[in-house]
Amino acid sequence: MAIEKQHRINEQIRISPVRVIGADGGQLGVIPTDEALGIARDAGLDLVEVAPTEKPPVCRIMDFGKFKYQQKKKQHKTHVHHTKIKEIRVRPKTGQHDIDFKVNQAKGFLLHKDKVIVSLVFRGREMAHIEEGQRVMKGIVEQLDEVAKVESPPQQMGRRLVCTLSPR
């Protein structure tokens, strides 16, 4: 609620006189605070201090609730999504249901604009059947084709087969 602390409204404005800007954006001039408050009340709006450091302070006649809402909305728009890198790990012998489950997880990550690294880990004698791992990796990449593009194709790195996917 930093917005409420920044702006004094209505009776919180103690300094008199103040420069007043009307609801339409036009200058009303330098007038006593009580008179400005009366004008705001007649219009069914609030008197909001927008520039307290000026001499005299600048106040505006506006709907404070609407103003707060717009400030919050503006603040929300500045939020930027930082791309994270997520990883899903499988093995050459991983069952089809488990692979489907991991693919759905990866789809969720990709739809949330995160990158996904698919790691296929070989253990022990599985290194003798690298083609089985490549088949599994190809299947995963094909399943994710509609939501992802291949950033780096599957590469062998020691006992792993690694592929990076980014959102479309």
Secondary structure in CASP SS format (residue, H / E / C, confidence):
PFRMAT SS
TARGET T0000
AUTHOR 0000-0000-0000
METHOD secondary structure of the structure
MODEL  1
M C 1.00
A H 1.00
I H 1.00
E H 1.00
K H 1.00
Q H 1.00
H C 1.00
R C 1.00
I E 1.00
N H 1.00
E H 1.00
Q H 1.00
I C 1.00
R C 1.00
I C 1.00
S C 1.00
P C 1.00
V E 1.00
R E 1.00
V E 1.00
I E 1.00
G C 1.00
A C 1.00
D C 1.00
G C 1.00
G C 1.00
Q E 1.00
L E 1.00
G E 1.00
V E 1.00
I E 1.00
P C 1.00
T H 1.00
D H 1.00
E H 1.00
A H 1.00
L H 1.00
G H 1.00
I H 1.00
A H 1.00
R H 1.00
D H 1.00
A C 1.00
G C 1.00
L C 1.00
D E 1.00
L E 1.00
V E 1.00
E E 1.00
V E 1.00
A E 1.00
P C 1.00
T C 1.00
E C 1.00
K C 1.00
P C 1.00
P C 1.00
V E 1.00
C E 1.00
R E 1.00
I E 1.00
M E 1.00
D C 1.00
F H 1.00
G H 1.00
K H 1.00
F H 1.00
K H 1.00
Y H 1.00
Q H 1.00
Q H 1.00
K H 1.00
K H 1.00
K H 1.00
Q H 1.00
H H 1.00
K H 1.00
T C 1.00
H C 1.00
V C 1.00
H C 1.00
H C 1.00
T C 1.00
K C 1.00
I E 1.00
K E 1.00
E E 1.00
I E 1.00
R E 1.00
V E 1.00
R C 1.00
P C 1.00
K C 1.00
T C 1.00
G C 1.00
Q H 1.00
H H 1.00
D H 1.00
I H 1.00
D H 1.00
F H 1.00
K H 1.00
V H 1.00
N H 1.00
Q H 1.00
A H 1.00
K H 1.00
G H 1.00
F H 1.00
L H 1.00
L H 1.00
H C 1.00
K C 1.00
D C 1.00
K E 1.00
V E 1.00
I E 1.00
V E 1.00
S E 1.00
L E 1.00
V E 1.00
F C 1.00
R C 1.00
G H 1.00
R H 1.00
E H 1.00
M H 1.00
A H 1.00
H H 1.00
I H 1.00
E H 1.00
E H 1.00
G H 1.00
Q H 1.00
R H 1.00
V H 1.00
M H 1.00
K H 1.00
G H 1.00
I H 1.00
V H 1.00
E H 1.00
Q H 1.00
L C 1.00
D C 1.00
E C 1.00
V C 1.00
A E 1.00
K E 1.00
V E 1.00
E E 1.00
S E 1.00
P E 1.00
P E 1.00
Q E 1.00
Q E 1.00
M E 1.00
G C 1.00
R C 1.00
R E 1.00
L E 1.00
V E 1.00
C E 1.00
T E 1.00
L E 1.00
S E 1.00
P E 1.00
R C 1.00
END
